[in-house]
Amino acid sequence: MEDIEITFPGGKRVDAQVGAYVVHTDQPVEGGGEGTAISPFDLFLASLGTCAGLYVLAFCQARGLSTDGLALHQRVEVDPATKLPRHIRIEVALPSSFPDKYRTAVLRAAEGCKVKKTIAAAPSVEVALAQADEPLVKAS
């Protein structure tokens, strides 16, 4: 994976340069931002759902299964004391035409999501100061 550069274009906006792409984030108006983009935390949560969705999509495409009517719904239960997610549930909504023989397997496919596995592995995250004469330190 390549480095990700974080910049501050103004206000409460924080952008991430990932290869040729820029991911824009902002805080909602009630959080002091302008509400011009998704918040960083919501982007994090969305990465979990979209990753699971990619695995479900790949499963269906590999078997020539239609994705019409297929959807994922992600529900986040927040701990009122910490304001952090206590439980995240990803529901795979299958159309009635989805073959019974693949129902369990498509759930296993969603379980294979790399974002989910990374969260479960609880990697260490280090925050460090960059030296004045060096580029930004890579995040661990």
Backbone hydrogen bonds, N-H to C=O, Kabsch-Sander energy under -0.5 kcal/mol:
donor,donor_aa,acceptor,acceptor_aa,energy
5,E,17,Q,-1.8
7,T,15,D,-2.3
10,G,13,R,-0.6
13,R,10,G,-2.0
14,V,25,T,-1.3
15,D,7,T,-2.5
16,A,23,V,-2.3
17,Q,5,E,-3.3
18,V,16,A,-0.7
18,V,21,Y,-3.1
19,G,3,D,-0.6
19,G,17,Q,-0.6
21,Y,18,V,-2.2
23,V,16,A,-3.0
24,H,22,V,-0.6
25,T,14,V,-1.0
26,D,38,I,-1.5
31,G,28,P,-1.7
32,G,29,V,-2.0
33,G,28,P,-2.3
35,G,27,Q,-2.1
43,L,39,S,-2.4
44,F,40,P,-2.0
45,L,41,F,-2.3
46,A,42,D,-2.7
47,S,43,L,-2.0
48,L,44,F,-1.1
49,G,45,L,-1.7
50,T,46,A,-3.0
51,C,47,S,-1.8
52,A,48,L,-2.2
53,G,49,G,-2.3
54,L,50,T,-2.1
55,Y,51,C,-1.9
56,V,52,A,-2.1
57,L,53,G,-2.9
58,A,54,L,-2.8
59,F,55,Y,-2.0
60,C,56,V,-2.4
61,Q,57,L,-3.0
62,A,58,A,-2.5
63,R,59,F,-0.9
63,R,60,C,-0.7
64,G,61,Q,-1.0
65,L,60,C,-2.9
70,L,67,T,-1.9
71,A,93,A,-1.9
73,H,91,E,-2.6
75,R,73,H,-0.5
75,R,89,R,-3.1
77,E,75,R,-0.5
77,E,87,H,-3.3
78,V,76,V,-0.6
79,D,84,L,-3.0
83,K,79,D,-2.9
86,R,77,E,-4.0
87,H,77,E,-1.6
89,R,75,R,-2.8
91,E,73,H,-3.4
91,E,89,R,-0.6
92,V,90,I,-0.5
93,A,71,A,-3.1
93,A,91,E,-0.7
94,L,92,V,-0.8
98,F,95,P,-2.2
102,Y,99,P,-1.7
103,R,100,D,-1.4
106,V,102,Y,-2.5
107,L,103,R,-1.1
108,R,104,T,-1.9
109,A,105,A,-2.0
110,A,106,V,-1.9
111,E,107,L,-2.0
112,G,108,R,-0.8
112,G,109,A,-1.1
113,C,110,A,-1.6
117,K,113,C,-2.2
118,T,114,K,-2.1
119,I,115,V,-2.4
120,A,116,K,-2.5
121,A,117,K,-1.7
122,A,118,T,-0.7
122,A,119,I,-1.1
134,E,131,Q,-1.9
140,S,126,E,-0.8
